[in-house]
Amino acid sequence: MVKRGVHEILWDKSIGRWEINRTHDFMNRMRVGFGATWLKNKDYLMVSGGYTICFQVSDECEVYKFKATKKERKWTKISSMNEKRTAHSICEVDQYVYAFGGLDQNEKSLNSIERLRLPSV
């Protein structure tokens, strides 16, 4: 996968300024329309679902570890959702992540909710 001219800007607490992160910090699968939530107790950002670059709806979930050292910061694929969904919402409540609503591959509205256990990565 070619990634041209895309860089992530992160706040580096150790030096007190914004830094351009040029390490391999891109999601494992490029996507749009995904759900995202902050996992407070783990200091992870979690994303789920969305459209891939081939316009396929995904069921994949990934987390990004912010507390890791610069060399260890990376996106890690975790469990998949039961249903593929895009344009949905996710949130963390009591050690679980809930994914709800959104659209399926045929752009049909979903009225389901999924409960995912917090990742142990």
C-alpha positions in Angstrom: 0.0 0.0 0.0 1.5 3.4 -1.0 1.2 6.2 1.4 2.3 9.5 -0.1 2.7 12.7 1.7 0.6 11.7 4.8 2.1 12.3 8.2 0.6 12.2 11.7 1.2 15.1 14.1 1.4 14.1 17.7 1.8 16.0 20.9 5.1 14.9 22.5 4.8 15.5 26.3 8.5 14.8 26.8 9.6 17.9 24.8 6.3 19.9 25.1 5.6 20.4 21.5 3.9 19.0 18.4 6.0 16.6 16.3 5.5 15.1 12.9 5.5 11.4 13.3 7.1 9.8 10.3 7.1 6.2 11.6 4.7 3.5 10.3 1.7 4.7 12.2 -1.0 4.2 9.5 -4.0 2.0 10.1 -3.5 -1.5 8.8 -6.3 -0.9 6.3 -7.0 2.5 4.9 -10.7 3.4 5.4 -13.3 6.1 5.7 -16.6 6.3 7.6 -15.3 4.3 10.5 -16.4 4.5 14.2 -13.8 5.8 16.7 -13.6 6.0 20.5 -10.9 6.7 23.1 -10.4 3.7 25.5 -9.7 5.8 28.6 -8.3 3.0 30.9 -5.8 1.8 28.2 -4.9 5.1 26.5 -5.8 3.6 23.2 -7.7 5.0 20.2 -10.0 2.3 18.7 -11.5 2.4 15.2 -14.0 -0.1 13.7 -15.6 -0.8 10.4 -15.8 1.8 7.6 -15.4 1.7 3.9 -12.1 0.3 2.6 -10.4 1.8 -0.5 -12.2 -0.8 -2.6 -15.6 0.5 -1.3 -16.2 -2.7 0.7 -17.7 -2.3 4.2 -15.3 -3.7 6.9 -15.9 -5.5 10.2 -12.3 -5.0 11.3 -11.3 -3.2 14.5 -7.9 -1.7 15.3 -6.3 0.1 18.3 -3.5 2.6 18.4 -1.3 2.6 21.5 -0.5 6.2 22.6 1.4 5.3 25.8 4.0 3.3 23.9 7.4 4.6 23.0 7.7 6.3 19.6 9.2 3.1 18.2 6.4 0.9 19.7 3.4 3.1 18.7 1.5 1.2 16.1 -2.0 0.2 15.0 -2.9 -3.3 16.1 -5.7 -5.4 14.5 -8.0 -6.8 17.2 -11.2 -8.8 17.0 -13.8 -8.2 14.2 -17.4 -7.1 14.7 -20.1 -9.6 13.9 -21.6 -7.3 11.2 -19.8 -5.2 8.7 -20.8 -1.6 9.2 -19.9 1.9 8.2 -21.2 5.4 9.3 -21.8 3.9 12.7 -20.9 5.0 16.3 -18.9 3.3 19.0 -18.4 4.1 22.6 -16.8 2.5 25.7 -18.9 1.6 28.7 -17.8 -0.5 31.7 -14.9 -2.5 30.0 -16.9 -3.0 26.8 -17.1 -1.2 23.4 -20.5 -0.9 21.9 -21.0 -0.5 18.1 -24.4 0.6 17.0 -26.3 1.7 13.9 -24.7 2.5 10.7 -25.0 1.1 7.2 -24.3 -2.4 5.7 -22.6 -3.2 2.4 -25.9 -2.4 0.6 -26.2 0.9 2.3 -29.2 -0.5 4.3 -29.6 1.0 7.8 -28.6 -1.3 10.6 -30.6 -1.3 13.8 -28.3 -3.6 15.7 -25.9 -3.1 18.6 -22.8 -5.2 19.2 -20.8 -5.5 22.4 -17.1 -6.1 22.1 -14.8 -6.9 25.1 -12.0 -4.3 25.5 -8.8 -5.4 23.7 -6.0 -7.0 25.8 -3.2 -5.9 23.5 
